[in-house]
Amino acid sequence: MQKLRLFYCVVAAAVLIPAAAFAASAVSEGERLGRPCAGCHATNGYAPGEYIARIGGQNADYMTKVMKEFATGKRPGSVEMSLLAKGYSEADIAAISEYYGGKAWKNSTNKIDSKKSAAGLKLAKVSGCFDCHGAKGEGIDSFPRIGGQNSGYLYEALKRYKADKIASEEMALVKDMSESQLESLAQYFSGIRK
């Protein structure tokens, strides 16, 4: 009886240990491949400061789309971003996006101007921002989370959309906005705290 029990334990271990290791390897591959990202986006993707995007907890589908755009040159970015993205395969990009997308979101701690934020809320309501980004900026479907994102990053991204440096039909709504309005939107969305 003891031998039979030992036999079943060995068989169970032989089946379960490799399965667990295989499951962990998918996550660790994204983490391994994404290590260079920490140089700018910080460990776990919670970039400090104002001008670099927080990617920890970002929508994975959106991150995959953006990384592919950097890799093909469709989206302008920093030299580092463009070079890094070109070095990854589609499977690599998906693994990195899943790794960072699987993190819990942590809001920016940027200082927010309350007057600009209030103006940004009014502008967001009449411009339809919530239709794609959600009531708290959490991102709907494949749209990015912008609530709690770094304010300088949001402002610079909005300016790029306005100048057609980033192609997007959805973001055409910012073309007629002033830079002051763009800054107000950035202040509002960055200031959202769960």
C-alpha positions in Angstrom: 0.0 0.0 0.0 2.9 2.4 0.9 4.6 1.7 -2.4 1.4 2.4 -4.4 0.9 5.7 -2.5 4.5 6.7 -3.2 4.1 5.8 -6.9 1.0 8.0 -7.2 2.8 10.9 -5.5 5.7 10.6 -7.9 3.4 10.5 -10.9 1.4 13.5 -9.7 4.6 15.4 -9.1 5.9 14.5 -12.6 2.7 15.9 -14.1 2.1 19.0 -12.0 5.6 20.4 -11.6 6.2 20.8 -15.3 2.7 22.3 -15.8 3.3 24.9 -13.1 6.8 25.7 -14.5 5.2 26.1 -18.0 2.6 28.5 -16.7 5.2 30.6 -14.9 7.4 30.7 -18.0 4.9 32.7 -20.0 4.8 35.5 -17.4 8.5 35.4 -16.8 9.2 35.7 -20.6 7.3 39.0 -20.7 9.1 40.2 -17.6 12.5 39.1 -19.0 11.9 40.8 -22.4 10.5 43.9 -20.7 13.5 44.5 -18.5 14.9 47.2 -20.8 11.6 49.1 -20.4 12.4 49.7 -16.8 15.2 52.1 -17.8 12.6 54.7 -18.6 9.3 53.4 -17.3 10.7 52.2 -14.0 10.4 48.9 -12.3 6.9 47.5 -12.7 6.1 50.3 -15.2 5.3 53.1 -12.6 7.3 55.9 -14.2 8.0 58.7 -11.9 8.0 62.3 -13.0 5.7 63.8 -15.5 6.8 63.1 -19.1 7.1 59.3 -19.4 4.1 57.1 -19.6 3.1 54.8 -16.8 2.7 51.3 -18.4 2.2 49.2 -15.3 -1.5 48.3 -15.4 -2.1 49.8 -18.9 -4.4 48.1 -21.3 -2.4 45.2 -22.9 -4.2 45.4 -26.3 -3.4 49.1 -26.5 0.2 48.6 -25.5 0.6 45.9 -28.2 -0.9 48.3 -30.8 1.4 51.1 -29.8 4.5 49.0 -29.7 3.8 47.7 -33.2 3.4 51.3 -34.3 6.7 52.2 -32.8 8.3 49.2 -34.5 7.0 50.1 -37.9 7.7 53.8 -37.6 3.9 54.6 -37.8 4.1 56.3 -34.4 6.9 58.7 -33.7 8.6 58.4 -30.3 11.9 58.7 -28.6 14.9 57.2 -30.3 15.1 54.6 -27.5 11.4 53.6 -28.0 11.7 53.2 -31.7 14.9 51.2 -31.6 13.7 48.9 -28.8 10.4 48.2 -30.4 12.0 47.2 -33.7 14.0 44.6 -31.9 11.0 42.6 -30.7 8.9 40.1 -32.6 5.1 40.3 -32.5 5.1 37.4 -29.9 7.7 39.4 -27.8 5.6 42.5 -27.9 2.5 40.6 -26.9 4.4 39.0 -23.9 5.7 42.4 -22.8 2.3 43.9 -23.1 0.7 41.1 -21.1 3.3 41.4 -18.4 3.0 45.1 -17.8 -0.8 45.0 -18.5 -1.2 42.4 -15.8 0.2 44.8 -13.1 -2.1 46.7 -10.8 -2.5 50.3 -11.9 -0.9 53.0 -9.7 -2.0 56.6 -10.2 0.5 59.3 -10.9 1.4 61.5 -8.0 1.9 64.6 -10.2 0.8 67.9 -8.7 -2.5 69.0 -10.3 -3.7 72.5 -10.9 -7.3 72.4 -9.6 -8.6 75.2 -11.9 -7.1 73.6 -15.0 -8.5 70.3 -13.9 -12.0 71.7 -13.4 -11.8 73.2 -16.9 -10.6 69.9 -18.2 -13.5 68.0 -16.8 -16.0 70.4 -18.5 -14.1 70.0 -21.8 -14.0 66.2 -21.4 -17.8 66.0 -20.9 -18.6 68.0 -24.1 -15.9 66.4 -26.2 -16.8 62.8 -25.7 -13.6 61.7 -24.0 -15.5 59.4 -21.7 -17.0 57.4 -24.6 -13.7 55.7 -25.2 -11.8 56.3 -22.0 -14.5 55.6 -19.5 -15.9 57.7 -16.6 -12.7 57.4 -14.6 -10.3 57.3 -17.6 -9.9 53.6 -17.1 -10.0 52.8 -20.8 -12.8 50.9 -22.6 -12.1 48.0 -24.9 -8.7 48.6 -26.6 -8.5 52.3 -25.6 -5.8 53.3 -23.2 -6.2 54.1 -19.5 -5.5 57.8 -19.1 -7.0 58.4 -15.7 -4.0 58.8 -13.3 -1.5 58.8 -16.1 1.4 61.3 -15.8 0.2 64.8 -16.7 3.2 65.9 -18.9 3.0 62.7 -20.9 -0.7 63.2 -21.5 -0.2 66.8 -22.5 2.6 66.0 -25.0 0.6 63.1 -26.4 -2.4 65.4 -27.0 -0.2 67.9 -28.7 1.1 65.2 -31.0 -2.5 64.1 -31.9 -3.4 67.7 -32.6 -0.4 68.1 -34.9 -1.2 64.8 -36.7 2.1 63.3 -35.6 0.0 60.4 -34.3 -2.7 59.3 -36.6 -6.1 58.6 -34.9 -9.6 59.2 -36.2 -10.9 59.2 -32.6 -8.5 61.9 -31.5 -9.5 64.3 -34.3 -11.6 66.0 -31.7 -8.5 67.7 -30.3 -7.5 69.4 -33.6 -9.5 72.6 -32.9 -8.5 72.8 -29.2 -6.0 75.3 -27.9 -2.9 74.3 -26.1 -4.4 75.6 -22.9 -7.4 73.3 -23.4 -5.1 70.4 -24.0 -3.3 71.1 -20.8 -6.6 71.3 -18.9 -7.6 67.9 -20.3 -4.2 66.5 -19.3 -4.5 68.0 -15.8 -8.0 66.6 -15.3 -7.2 63.0 -16.5 -3.9 62.9 -14.6 -5.7 64.0 -11.5 -8.2 61.2 -11.4 -7.5 59.1 -8.3 -9.4 55.9 -7.7 
